[in-house]
Amino acid sequence: MLTYKDIKIKWLGHASFKLDNEITIYIDPFHIEKEDTADLILITHEHYDHYSPEDIEKVSGKETIIIAPESCDPSIARDFRKVKPGDRIEIKGVVIDVVNAYNIKKEFHPKGKGVGYLINIEGVQIYHSGDTDVIPEMKDIRADIALLPVGGTYTMNAEEAVEAAEAIKPKIAVPMHFGSIVGEDKDAEEFKEKCTACKVEILEKEN
């Protein structure tokens, strides 16, 4: 777990994270164990390893709000809010900017289908990139914490994640999207070794 200015950031494996402050936010819950109930659940795109109704149900309560792009089926939740890149929403004191996430030289994630999120919790900016390559829009993102894929195949690889970190210039980068479906621990280690733009924290899976 990483604690940054009273915000607890847990990596739950793959691209799943839990953010805890005065509210609880889950991002792309997948193959997780129920720990508590989410105030917000953010989904980056419709692929099964990011949009998992079974896992969403595990951490959903009567007042849980789900935020997801239009490619996701809204029928699973009472309060399901569709978003697209360029949207900004404020919920329970958290400001969320919806940003682009897509492949440039691959066909797995076309532009406009998936999103990333820039989450502002009490002035701390946390960027979850979603499944993406290095894209031009990253030069406009400023974040304290950047959660970046390193596993390759469907997303950027470790070397490309270094390029992303250089564009974003976070204080801390956390590698994700490795260790299960795609990518290995060595990809995270390579990212940490090559990244000089910021501190890199490889989190232990907590799930």
C-alpha positions as CSV (number, residue, x, y, z in Angstrom):
1,M,0.0,0.0,0.0
2,L,1.1,3.5,-0.8
3,T,0.0,6.4,1.5
4,Y,0.2,9.8,0.1
5,K,-1.1,12.8,2.1
6,D,-3.6,10.6,4.0
7,I,-4.8,8.9,0.9
8,K,-4.3,5.2,0.9
9,I,-3.7,3.6,-2.5
10,K,-4.0,-0.2,-2.7
11,W,-3.2,-2.2,-5.8
12,L,-5.6,-5.1,-6.1
13,G,-3.9,-6.8,-9.0
14,H,-4.0,-6.2,-12.8
15,A,-5.5,-2.6,-13.3
16,S,-7.6,-2.7,-10.1
17,F,-7.0,-0.1,-7.3
18,K,-8.7,1.0,-4.2
19,L,-8.4,4.6,-3.0
20,D,-9.3,5.4,0.6
21,N,-9.6,8.8,2.3
22,E,-12.9,10.0,3.7
23,I,-14.5,8.2,0.7
24,T,-13.7,4.8,-0.9
25,I,-13.1,4.6,-4.6
26,Y,-12.6,1.4,-6.5
27,I,-11.1,1.5,-10.1
28,D,-11.7,-1.5,-12.5
29,P,-12.3,-4.1,-9.8
30,F,-11.5,-7.5,-11.1
31,H,-11.0,-10.8,-9.2
32,I,-11.1,-9.0,-5.9
33,E,-12.2,-10.0,-2.4
34,K,-14.8,-7.8,-0.8
35,E,-13.2,-5.5,1.8
36,D,-15.8,-2.8,2.2
37,T,-18.4,-0.9,0.2
38,A,-17.4,1.6,-2.4
39,D,-18.7,5.2,-2.6
40,L,-17.6,5.4,-6.2
41,I,-16.6,2.8,-8.7
42,L,-14.7,4.0,-11.8
43,I,-14.6,1.7,-14.9
44,T,-12.2,2.5,-17.7
45,H,-13.7,0.4,-20.5
46,E,-15.9,-2.6,-21.4
47,H,-13.3,-5.4,-21.5
48,Y,-14.1,-8.2,-19.0
49,D,-10.9,-7.7,-17.0
50,H,-11.9,-4.1,-16.3
51,Y,-15.7,-4.1,-16.4
52,S,-16.6,-7.1,-14.3
53,P,-20.2,-7.1,-13.0
54,E,-19.5,-9.8,-10.6
55,D,-16.7,-7.8,-8.9
56,I,-18.6,-4.6,-9.1
57,E,-21.5,-6.3,-7.2
58,K,-19.1,-7.4,-4.4
59,V,-18.3,-3.8,-3.4
60,S,-21.6,-2.1,-4.3
61,G,-24.1,-0.8,-1.9
62,K,-27.4,1.1,-2.1
63,E,-25.6,4.5,-2.6
64,T,-22.6,3.4,-4.7
65,I,-22.2,5.5,-7.8
66,I,-20.7,3.8,-10.9
67,I,-18.9,5.9,-13.5
68,A,-18.1,4.4,-16.9
69,P,-17.8,5.1,-20.6
70,E,-20.8,4.6,-22.9
71,S,-19.4,1.2,-24.1
72,C,-20.4,-0.3,-20.7
73,D,-23.8,-1.7,-19.9
74,P,-25.6,0.5,-17.4
75,S,-28.2,-2.1,-16.3
76,I,-26.1,-3.5,-13.4
77,A,-26.5,-0.5,-11.1
78,R,-29.0,1.9,-9.6
79,D,-26.8,4.9,-10.1
80,F,-24.8,4.5,-13.3
81,R,-23.3,7.6,-14.9
82,K,-21.9,7.5,-18.4
83,V,-19.0,9.7,-19.3
84,K,-16.7,10.5,-22.2
85,P,-13.3,12.2,-22.6
86,G,-13.6,15.9,-21.7
87,D,-16.2,15.4,-19.0
88,R,-15.7,16.7,-15.5
89,I,-17.9,15.5,-12.6
90,E,-17.8,16.3,-8.9
91,I,-19.2,13.7,-6.5
92,K,-18.9,13.8,-2.7
93,G,-16.1,16.4,-2.9
94,V,-14.1,14.4,-5.4
95,V,-13.5,16.1,-8.8
96,I,-12.9,13.6,-11.7
97,D,-11.7,14.6,-15.1
98,V,-12.3,12.0,-17.8
99,V,-9.4,11.7,-20.3
100,N,-8.6,9.8,-23.4
101,A,-7.1,6.3,-23.3
102,Y,-6.5,4.4,-26.5
103,N,-4.1,2.4,-28.7
104,I,-2.1,4.0,-31.5
105,K,-0.5,1.1,-33.2
106,K,-2.9,-1.6,-31.9
107,E,-6.6,-2.4,-32.4
108,F,-7.5,-3.5,-28.9
109,H,-8.6,-0.1,-27.6
110,P,-9.9,2.3,-30.3
111,K,-10.1,5.9,-29.5
112,G,-13.4,6.9,-28.0
113,K,-14.3,3.5,-26.5
114,G,-12.3,3.7,-23.2
115,V,-11.2,6.4,-20.8
116,G,-8.7,7.3,-18.2
117,Y,-9.4,9.3,-15.0
118,L,-7.7,12.2,-13.3
119,I,-9.1,12.1,-9.8
120,N,-8.7,15.0,-7.4
121,I,-9.0,14.1,-3.8
122,E,-8.5,17.1,-1.5
123,G,-6.0,18.6,-3.9
124,V,-4.1,15.4,-4.7
125,Q,-4.3,14.4,-8.4
126,I,-4.3,10.7,-9.1
127,Y,-4.2,9.6,-12.7
128,H,-5.4,6.1,-13.7
129,S,-4.5,5.9,-17.4
130,G,-6.8,3.0,-18.3
131,D,-5.6,0.7,-21.1
132,T,-3.6,2.9,-23.3
133,D,-0.5,3.5,-25.3
134,V,1.6,6.7,-24.9
135,I,-0.7,9.3,-26.4
136,P,-0.3,13.0,-27.2
137,E,-2.9,14.0,-24.6
138,M,-0.6,12.9,-21.8
139,K,1.5,16.1,-22.2
140,D,-1.5,18.0,-20.8
141,I,-1.9,15.8,-17.7
142,R,-0.4,16.8,-14.4
143,A,-0.7,14.4,-11.5
144,D,0.9,13.7,-8.2
145,I,0.4,9.9,-8.6
146,A,0.3,8.2,-12.0
147,L,-0.9,4.6,-12.3
148,L,0.6,3.3,-15.6
149,P,0.4,0.0,-17.4
150,V,3.7,-1.7,-18.2
151,G,2.7,-5.2,-19.4
152,G,2.6,-4.5,-23.2
153,T,0.6,-6.4,-25.8
154,Y,-2.7,-4.6,-25.0
155,T,-1.1,-1.4,-23.6
156,M,2.2,0.3,-23.4
157,N,5.2,-1.7,-22.2
158,A,7.7,-0.8,-19.6
159,E,9.9,1.3,-21.9
160,E,6.8,3.2,-23.2
161,A,5.6,3.7,-19.7
162,V,8.9,5.5,-19.0
163,E,8.0,7.8,-21.9
164,A,4.6,8.4,-20.4
165,A,6.1,9.3,-17.0
166,E,8.4,11.8,-18.7
167,A,5.4,13.5,-20.3
168,I,3.2,13.5,-17.2
169,K,6.0,14.2,-14.6
170,P,4.2,12.8,-11.6
171,K,5.8,12.8,-8.1
172,I,5.2,9.0,-8.0
173,A,4.4,6.4,-10.7
174,V,2.9,3.1,-9.9
175,P,3.1,0.3,-12.5
176,M,0.0,-1.8,-13.2
177,H,-1.5,-4.2,-15.8
178,F,1.1,-6.9,-15.2
179,G,1.4,-10.2,-13.2
180,S,-1.9,-11.9,-14.3
181,I,-3.4,-11.8,-17.8
182,V,-0.4,-10.1,-19.4
183,G,3.0,-8.8,-18.3
184,E,5.3,-10.1,-15.6
185,D,7.0,-8.8,-12.5
186,K,10.1,-8.1,-14.5
187,D,8.2,-5.5,-16.5
188,A,7.5,-3.5,-13.4
189,E,11.1,-3.8,-12.4
190,E,12.3,-2.7,-15.8
191,F,10.0,0.4,-15.5
192,K,11.4,1.2,-12.1
193,E,15.0,0.8,-13.3
194,K,14.6,3.0,-16.4
195,C,12.3,5.7,-15.1
196,T,14.3,8.8,-14.0
197,A,11.4,11.3,-14.3
198,C,9.9,10.4,-10.9
199,K,10.0,8.0,-8.1
200,V,8.5,4.6,-8.9
201,E,6.7,2.5,-6.3
202,I,6.0,-1.2,-7.1
203,L,3.1,-2.1,-4.9
204,E,2.4,-5.6,-3.5
205,K,-0.9,-7.0,-4.5
206,E,-3.4,-6.7,-1.7
207,N,-6.3,-9.0,-2.5
